[in-house]
């Protein structure tokens, strides 16, 4: 299904051509002065240089050719050369009908279906999830879902930290204490104690490094312990990510890339890319266009130990072998920017990925507390993720009691969980990913304003109206649209009409915040329409049918939007 702006641009393009001007000037955009018009075309101003003619005269020529257009009820040329446009109500009604019948409300299939891997999560095993893991999980899951909705094959890869020094530290500590296979609760105590010990005791740290090396060389005893730690850690991670409605298709880690490191390094050497510099093996990734120094990408340290760059490059080798992706998106803290510049350049230079493979780094900012500093517990420590979820859940329960919704304890608990997840995810995703933001539990759980609960409340309101309509004998199927009969209805239809363009833009720009901005606009437009319109008491049955059709379309679009953001709406609030 075509986007509304493309349809309007095509109509104006014919008018430019009929008036003797190039169609390239005909681009139509949403008006930046909605008090004057719905859409605008500024092409006449750009055409001045080519046609040596006043922009207002060009605009007037085009407007004359638009007379009688089925698309526009108003086309006006105004100084200094703008073309102001209002859509014909019958044309808008037709677009609504087409949207309501189209697959995914007109988003359609992509010209080329891509295989995309989204690398997000990145937790270390043997450690509980904390709020430092929150943004990668929330943003990455939404980016993955938007890609799938856009018609691509998208795989989420958790990329576990399961092969580094932390494993050596844990096993060294266990050996010293005479422990065999730890429980999850024991693991959570072992790692911080072992980590603290390594900073004070060089002998202990050396033992841990030796064990790490032994593990990576396949030592049977260390491998047995590692497999046990992996099993109980992954089970716990899956349980906790599920609470966030975050699901990974690929559960691989750094250990899975280990077999690819040796052959990769040898090929880099043989092809002349990898050189020894100050004892380390590096690949030069600088480019003539660089405005600042980009250091060489280090492949192996002087003691032949691998680094994050090594593992990330070997993981790329594995991903190409397993999936041959067209695009790989990394959702990681923005402070890792230089690391990914080096990795991406090295991967392209050495032929690990093809030249046309898109490698994209979506660096996210910090989630901060009210003081503007990284979010902490009241005691100053790093807050566990399940603690944050619990705190927001309790706050949502409190809000619901204030709201006075009648429901059973089980219903109230389930509803509060859904509202809490919406509060957390929308609070994060409504910000551009690269920006830091303040986590404000009072603001995020409010049922008013630009919040997740407000969006849910709007959907619940629509569900309630549709339920009452059915209870009064109404049938929801086979409803037809009528041209809008009020400004509020027209504005809601215009907001809905921008859906497929918005969703495609959110995919192309890797921008979940665009979905949030859109559903906030739609929710506001719907609530204005709701307060201005007698929906169920409307006497004109055709008009009432059109209202119900509009509610069904609004509900469907809002529900699809919150699904790609990673949360769902309850039945009541």
JOSULHU-V620440 format. One record per residue. RES is the residue in three letters. PSI is psi in radians with two decimals (* if undefined). Layout:
res=RES psi=PSI
res=RES psi=PSI
This chain:
res=UNK psi=2.34
res=UNK psi=2.65
res=UNK psi=2.60
res=UNK psi=-0.78
res=UNK psi=-0.57
res=UNK psi=-0.70
res=UNK psi=-0.80
res=UNK psi=-0.69
res=UNK psi=-0.72
res=UNK psi=-0.72
res=UNK psi=-0.77
res=UNK psi=-0.57
res=UNK psi=-0.72
res=UNK psi=-0.67
res=UNK psi=-0.71
res=UNK psi=-0.81
res=UNK psi=-0.77
res=UNK psi=-0.50
res=UNK psi=-0.01
res=UNK psi=0.31
res=UNK psi=2.78
res=UNK psi=2.38
res=UNK psi=-0.33
res=UNK psi=-0.28
res=UNK psi=0.09
res=UNK psi=0.16
res=UNK psi=2.25
res=UNK psi=2.39
res=UNK psi=2.87
res=UNK psi=2.41
res=UNK psi=2.40
res=UNK psi=0.06
res=UNK psi=1.28
res=UNK psi=-0.28
res=UNK psi=-0.31
res=UNK psi=-0.63
res=UNK psi=2.93
res=UNK psi=-0.68
res=UNK psi=2.88
res=UNK psi=2.74
res=UNK psi=2.19
res=UNK psi=0.21
res=UNK psi=-0.51
res=UNK psi=-0.59
res=UNK psi=-0.67
res=UNK psi=-0.42
res=UNK psi=-0.15
res=UNK psi=-0.82
res=UNK psi=-0.73
res=UNK psi=-0.65
res=UNK psi=-0.03
res=UNK psi=0.87
res=UNK psi=2.57
res=UNK psi=2.37
res=UNK psi=-0.60
res=UNK psi=-0.64
res=UNK psi=-0.68
res=UNK psi=-0.80
res=UNK psi=-0.72
res=UNK psi=-0.68
res=UNK psi=-0.76
res=UNK psi=-0.77
res=UNK psi=-0.65
res=UNK psi=-0.66
res=UNK psi=-0.26
res=UNK psi=-0.07
res=UNK psi=2.29
res=UNK psi=0.06
res=UNK psi=2.40
res=UNK psi=-0.27
res=UNK psi=-0.66
res=UNK psi=2.39
res=UNK psi=-0.25
res=UNK psi=2.29
res=UNK psi=2.01
res=UNK psi=2.34
res=UNK psi=2.24
res=UNK psi=2.66
res=UNK psi=2.53
res=UNK psi=-0.10
res=UNK psi=0.38
res=UNK psi=2.62
res=UNK psi=1.95
res=UNK psi=2.34
res=UNK psi=2.40
res=UNK psi=2.36
res=UNK psi=2.48
res=UNK psi=2.36
res=UNK psi=-0.62
res=UNK psi=-0.67
res=UNK psi=-0.69
res=UNK psi=-0.75
res=UNK psi=-0.77
res=UNK psi=-0.67
res=UNK psi=-0.68
res=UNK psi=-0.76
res=UNK psi=-0.73
res=UNK psi=-0.74
res=UNK psi=-0.79
res=UNK psi=-0.42
res=UNK psi=-0.26
res=UNK psi=2.64
res=UNK psi=2.27
res=UNK psi=0.66
res=UNK psi=0.57
res=UNK psi=0.07
res=UNK psi=-0.70
res=UNK psi=3.13
res=UNK psi=2.59
res=UNK psi=2.76
res=UNK psi=-0.69
res=UNK psi=2.10
res=UNK psi=2.13
res=UNK psi=2.65
res=UNK psi=2.10
res=UNK psi=2.35
res=UNK psi=2.26
res=UNK psi=2.04
res=UNK psi=1.87
res=UNK psi=2.84
res=UNK psi=-1.51
res=UNK psi=0.57
res=UNK psi=2.66
res=UNK psi=2.38
res=UNK psi=2.85
res=UNK psi=0.18
res=UNK psi=2.45
res=UNK psi=2.65
res=UNK psi=2.42
res=UNK psi=3.14
res=UNK psi=-0.28
res=UNK psi=-0.33
res=UNK psi=-0.10
res=UNK psi=-0.87
res=UNK psi=-0.74
res=UNK psi=-0.76
res=UNK psi=-0.83
res=UNK psi=-0.84
res=UNK psi=-0.80
res=UNK psi=-0.75
res=UNK psi=-0.71
res=UNK psi=-0.75
res=UNK psi=-0.74
res=UNK psi=-0.82
res=UNK psi=-0.67
res=UNK psi=-0.73
res=UNK psi=-0.74
res=UNK psi=-0.73
res=UNK psi=-0.58
res=UNK psi=-0.04
res=UNK psi=0.20
res=UNK psi=2.84
res=UNK psi=1.94
res=UNK psi=2.29
res=UNK psi=2.23
res=UNK psi=2.24
res=UNK psi=2.11
res=UNK psi=-0.45
res=UNK psi=1.23
res=UNK psi=2.48
res=UNK psi=1.60
res=UNK psi=0.27
res=UNK psi=0.12
res=UNK psi=-2.84
res=UNK psi=-0.45
res=UNK psi=-0.57
res=UNK psi=-0.75
res=UNK psi=-0.69
res=UNK psi=-0.79
res=UNK psi=-0.83
res=UNK psi=-0.68
res=UNK psi=-0.75
res=UNK psi=-0.77
res=UNK psi=-0.77
res=UNK psi=-0.71
res=UNK psi=-0.61
res=UNK psi=0.01
res=UNK psi=0.48
res=UNK psi=2.66
res=UNK psi=-1.77
res=UNK psi=2.01
res=UNK psi=2.74
res=UNK psi=2.97
res=UNK psi=-0.78
res=UNK psi=-0.62
res=UNK psi=-0.71
res=UNK psi=-0.72
res=UNK psi=-0.42
res=UNK psi=-0.61
res=UNK psi=-0.86
res=UNK psi=-0.88
res=UNK psi=-0.63
res=UNK psi=-0.74
res=UNK psi=-0.68
res=UNK psi=-0.79
res=UNK psi=-0.71
res=UNK psi=-0.70
res=UNK psi=-0.42
res=UNK psi=-0.30
res=UNK psi=-0.38
res=UNK psi=1.79
res=UNK psi=-0.64
res=UNK psi=-0.73
res=UNK psi=-0.74
res=UNK psi=-0.69
res=UNK psi=-0.69
res=UNK psi=-0.76
res=UNK psi=-0.69
res=UNK psi=-0.68
res=UNK psi=-0.71
res=UNK psi=-0.71
res=UNK psi=-0.78
res=UNK psi=-0.76
res=UNK psi=-0.72
res=UNK psi=-0.78
res=UNK psi=-0.31
res=UNK psi=0.00
res=UNK psi=0.35
res=UNK psi=2.24
res=UNK psi=-0.77
res=UNK psi=-0.80
res=UNK psi=-0.66
res=UNK psi=-0.69
res=UNK psi=-0.81
res=UNK psi=-0.75
res=UNK psi=-0.77
res=UNK psi=-0.67
res=UNK psi=-0.81
res=UNK psi=-0.73
res=UNK psi=-0.78
res=UNK psi=-0.92
res=UNK psi=-0.53
res=UNK psi=-0.78
res=UNK psi=-0.68
res=UNK psi=-0.74
res=UNK psi=-0.71
res=UNK psi=-0.76
res=UNK psi=-0.72
res=UNK psi=-0.76
res=UNK psi=-0.64
res=UNK psi=-0.59
res=UNK psi=-0.59
res=UNK psi=-0.46
res=UNK psi=0.04
res=UNK psi=0.80
res=UNK psi=2.19
res=UNK psi=2.26
res=UNK psi=2.41
res=UNK psi=-0.49
res=UNK psi=2.12
res=UNK psi=1.21
res=UNK psi=2.82
res=UNK psi=-2.97
res=UNK psi=-0.56
res=UNK psi=-0.57
res=UNK psi=-0.41
res=UNK psi=-0.25
res=UNK psi=-0.81
res=UNK psi=-0.30
res=UNK psi=-0.21
res=UNK psi=-0.89
res=UNK psi=-0.98
res=UNK psi=-0.65
res=UNK psi=-0.82
res=UNK psi=-0.76
res=UNK psi=-0.68
res=UNK psi=-0.71
res=UNK psi=-0.67
res=UNK psi=-0.85
res=UNK psi=-0.63
res=UNK psi=-0.04
res=UNK psi=0.24
res=UNK psi=-0.64
res=UNK psi=2.25
res=UNK psi=2.71
res=UNK psi=2.25
res=UNK psi=2.05
res=UNK psi=0.71
res=UNK psi=-0.31
res=UNK psi=2.73
res=UNK psi=2.12
res=UNK psi=2.81
res=UNK psi=2.21
res=UNK psi=2.15
res=UNK psi=0.25
res=UNK psi=2.69
res=UNK psi=2.66
res=UNK psi=-0.52
res=UNK psi=-0.06
res=UNK psi=2.33
res=UNK psi=-0.19
res=UNK psi=2.79
res=UNK psi=2.26
res=UNK psi=1.90
res=UNK psi=2.76
res=UNK psi=2.66
res=UNK psi=2.01
res=UNK psi=2.22
res=UNK psi=-0.81
res=UNK psi=2.45
res=UNK psi=3.04
res=UNK psi=-0.41
res=UNK psi=0.25
res=UNK psi=0.19
res=UNK psi=2.55
res=UNK psi=2.89
res=UNK psi=-3.10
res=UNK psi=-0.69
res=UNK psi=-0.73
res=UNK psi=-0.85
res=UNK psi=-0.73
res=UNK psi=-0.68
res=UNK psi=-0.72
res=UNK psi=-0.60
res=UNK psi=-0.65
res=UNK psi=-0.72
res=UNK psi=-0.80
res=UNK psi=-0.74
res=UNK psi=-0.69
res=UNK psi=-0.74
res=UNK psi=-0.77
res=UNK psi=-0.62
res=UNK psi=-0.28
res=UNK psi=1.03
res=UNK psi=2.61
res=UNK psi=-0.44
res=UNK psi=2.43
res=UNK psi=2.20
res=UNK psi=2.20
res=UNK psi=2.08
res=UNK psi=1.72
res=UNK psi=2.75
res=UNK psi=2.32
res=UNK psi=-0.29
res=UNK psi=-0.16
res=UNK psi=0.26
res=UNK psi=-0.89
res=UNK psi=-0.72
res=UNK psi=-0.79
res=UNK psi=-0.48
res=UNK psi=-0.80
res=UNK psi=-0.81
res=UNK psi=-0.81
res=UNK psi=-0.79
res=UNK psi=-0.73
res=UNK psi=-0.74
res=UNK psi=-0.70
res=UNK psi=-0.78
res=UNK psi=-0.72
res=UNK psi=0.00
res=UNK psi=0.28
res=UNK psi=-0.71
res=UNK psi=2.73
res=UNK psi=2.79
res=UNK psi=-0.58
res=UNK psi=0.06
res=UNK psi=2.23
res=UNK psi=2.12
res=UNK psi=2.09
res=UNK psi=2.26
res=UNK psi=1.98
res=UNK psi=1.63
res=UNK psi=2.24
res=UNK psi=2.72
res=UNK psi=-2.99
res=UNK psi=2.48
res=UNK psi=2.02
res=UNK psi=2.78
res=UNK psi=-3.07
res=UNK psi=-0.42
res=UNK psi=0.02
res=UNK psi=0.04
res=UNK psi=2.79
res=UNK psi=2.36
res=UNK psi=2.29
res=UNK psi=2.96
res=UNK psi=2.97
res=UNK psi=-0.47
res=UNK psi=-0.08
res=UNK psi=0.02
res=UNK psi=3.08
res=UNK psi=2.21
res=UNK psi=2.34
res=UNK psi=2.57
res=UNK psi=-0.72
res=UNK psi=-0.48
res=UNK psi=-0.76
res=UNK psi=-0.81
res=UNK psi=-0.72
res=UNK psi=-0.75
res=UNK psi=-0.76
res=UNK psi=-0.66
res=UNK psi=-0.82
res=UNK psi=-0.67
res=UNK psi=-0.67
res=UNK psi=-0.65
res=UNK psi=-0.75
res=UNK psi=-0.75
res=UNK psi=-0.70
res=UNK psi=-0.67
res=UNK psi=-0.66
res=UNK psi=-0.62
res=UNK psi=-0.41
res=UNK psi=0.44
res=UNK psi=2.34
res=UNK psi=2.10
res=UNK psi=2.85
res=UNK psi=2.88
res=UNK psi=-0.69
res=UNK psi=-0.76
res=UNK psi=-0.77
res=UNK psi=-0.74
res=UNK psi=-0.81
res=UNK psi=-0.72
res=UNK psi=-0.74
res=UNK psi=-0.64
res=UNK psi=-0.74
res=UNK psi=-0.71
res=UNK psi=-0.70
res=UNK psi=-0.76
res=UNK psi=-0.71
res=UNK psi=-0.72
res=UNK psi=-0.81
res=UNK psi=-0.86
res=UNK psi=-0.79
res=UNK psi=-0.67
res=UNK psi=-0.63
res=UNK psi=-0.92
res=UNK psi=-0.36
res=UNK psi=-0.23
res=UNK psi=2.55
res=UNK psi=2.35
res=UNK psi=-0.67
res=UNK psi=-0.21
res=UNK psi=2.54
res=UNK psi=2.71
res=UNK psi=2.77
res=UNK psi=2.18
res=UNK psi=1.87
res=UNK psi=1.75
res=UNK psi=-0.63
res=UNK psi=-0.76
res=UNK psi=-0.80
res=UNK psi=-0.48
res=UNK psi=0.05
res=UNK psi=2.52
res=UNK psi=0.06
res=UNK psi=2.68
res=UNK psi=-2.96
res=UNK psi=1.30
res=UNK psi=2.83
res=UNK psi=-0.84
res=UNK psi=-0.60
res=UNK psi=-0.73
res=UNK psi=-0.79
res=UNK psi=-0.72
res=UNK psi=-0.64
res=UNK psi=-0.78
res=UNK psi=-0.75
res=UNK psi=-0.67
res=UNK psi=-0.76
res=UNK psi=-0.76
res=UNK psi=-0.72
res=UNK psi=-0.77
res=UNK psi=-0.78
res=UNK psi=-0.62
res=UNK psi=-0.78
res=UNK psi=-0.65
res=UNK psi=-0.79
res=UNK psi=-0.70
res=UNK psi=-0.47
res=UNK psi=0.15
res=UNK psi=0.00
res=UNK psi=2.64
res=UNK psi=2.26
res=UNK psi=-0.34
res=UNK psi=2.80
res=UNK psi=0.78
res=UNK psi=2.43
res=UNK psi=2.55
res=UNK psi=2.65
res=UNK psi=2.77
res=UNK psi=2.53
res=UNK psi=2.45
res=UNK psi=0.04
res=UNK psi=2.84
res=UNK psi=-0.66
res=UNK psi=-0.73
res=UNK psi=-0.72
res=UNK psi=-0.76
res=UNK psi=-0.65
res=UNK psi=-0.77
res=UNK psi=-0.70
res=UNK psi=-0.68
res=UNK psi=-0.78
res=UNK psi=-0.58
res=UNK psi=-0.37
res=UNK psi=0.11
res=UNK psi=-0.92
res=UNK psi=-0.59
res=UNK psi=-0.72
res=UNK psi=-0.81
res=UNK psi=-0.67
res=UNK psi=-0.70
res=UNK psi=-0.69
res=UNK psi=-0.64
res=UNK psi=-0.90
res=UNK psi=-0.59
res=UNK psi=0.03
res=UNK psi=1.00
res=UNK psi=1.43
res=UNK psi=-0.46
res=UNK psi=-0.40
res=UNK psi=-0.61
res=UNK psi=-0.74
res=UNK psi=-0.82
res=UNK psi=-0.68
res=UNK psi=-0.83
res=UNK psi=-0.45
res=UNK psi=-0.71
res=UNK psi=-0.80
res=UNK psi=-0.75
res=UNK psi=-0.75
res=UNK psi=-0.74
res=UNK psi=-0.71
res=UNK psi=-0.82
res=UNK psi=-0.58
res=UNK psi=-0.78
res=UNK psi=-0.76
res=UNK psi=-0.78
res=UNK psi=-0.41
res=UNK psi=-0.19
res=UNK psi=2.36
res=UNK psi=1.72
res=UNK psi=-1.07
res=UNK psi=-0.41
res=UNK psi=0.10
res=UNK psi=2.21
res=UNK psi=-0.57
res=UNK psi=1.93
res=UNK psi=-0.64
res=UNK psi=-0.71
res=UNK psi=-0.73
res=UNK psi=-0.73
res=UNK psi=-0.73
res=UNK psi=-0.69
res=UNK psi=-0.76
res=UNK psi=-0.72
res=UNK psi=-0.70
res=UNK psi=-0.69
res=UNK psi=-0.73
res=UNK psi=-0.72
res=UNK psi=-0.75
res=UNK psi=-0.81
res=UNK psi=-0.82
res=UNK psi=-0.75
res=UNK psi=-0.78
res=UNK psi=-0.70
res=UNK psi=-0.68
res=UNK psi=-0.65
res=UNK psi=-0.81
res=UNK psi=-0.44
res=UNK psi=-0.72
res=UNK psi=-0.34
res=UNK psi=-0.27
res=UNK psi=0.44
res=UNK psi=3.02
res=UNK psi=2.86
res=UNK psi=2.47
res=UNK psi=3.10
res=UNK psi=-0.60
res=UNK psi=2.78
res=UNK psi=*
